[in-house]
Amino acid sequence: MNSSKNNYSSSKNLEFDNYKSLISAELELIQRVFEIRKNFVNPSDSQRLVEPILQRIYKIKSEKSDFEQKFNLT
């Protein structure tokens, strides 16, 4: 019984670590978007570079939302 409880706790800790990693990745990508937009004069160039990053940010937000519901963080 103790083993299954430890496995459950370990699994929850791993899931929470994944959630924290998503938060870090999201913040880093948002910072990159700001830097790109600041450093490129031509808006079409910056948008071309930023679009895939924004798509990844949206995917991360969705993944985070799943964790937040699972952990009752919302």
N, C-alpha and C positions, 0 to 999 in steps of 0.2 A: 504494500500500500504506500509506503514511504517513497518507493521508487517512482510510482506513477505520479505522486504529488510533486516530486522533484522534476520529473519530465515535463509536467504541466507548467511549473514555474519557469523552467528553462525555456520552454517554448514561448511563454508570454514575454520573458526578458528578450528573447531574440526578436520577437515581433515589435516590441517597443524600441529596440535598437534600430530596426529597419525604419520605423517611423521617424526616429531622430535623424537618421541618415537622409531621409526624404526632405526633412526640414532644412538640413544643411545644404543639400543639393539645390533646393528651390532658392534659397537665399543667394547662393553663389551664382546661379543662372540669372537671377534678377539683377545682380550687380553687373554681370557681363553685358546684359541688355543696356543698362544705363551707360556703361563705358562705351559701347559701340555707338549708341545714339549720340553721345557727346563728342566722339572723335571723328565721325563721318559727316562731312558737309552735305553730301548728296543724300537726300532722304531715301531715294530708291535703292542706293547701295546699302544703306544701313538696314532698310526693311528686308532686303534679300538675305542679309546675314542674320537678322534678328528672328525672322519667321520660324525657322526650325527650333530655335531656342525657346520661343514662346510656346510652340506646340509641345515641347518637352515639359515646360512649366505647367501647362494645363493638364498633362498626363500625371505629373507629380501631384498636383492638387487633387485629382481624382483618387489617386492611390492613398493620399493622406486622409481624404474624406472617409474612405473605407476603414482605415485604422481608427479614426476618431469615433466613428459609429461603434466599432467593435470595443473600444476602450471607454465608451460613454464620455467622450471629451467635448462633445458639442452641446 
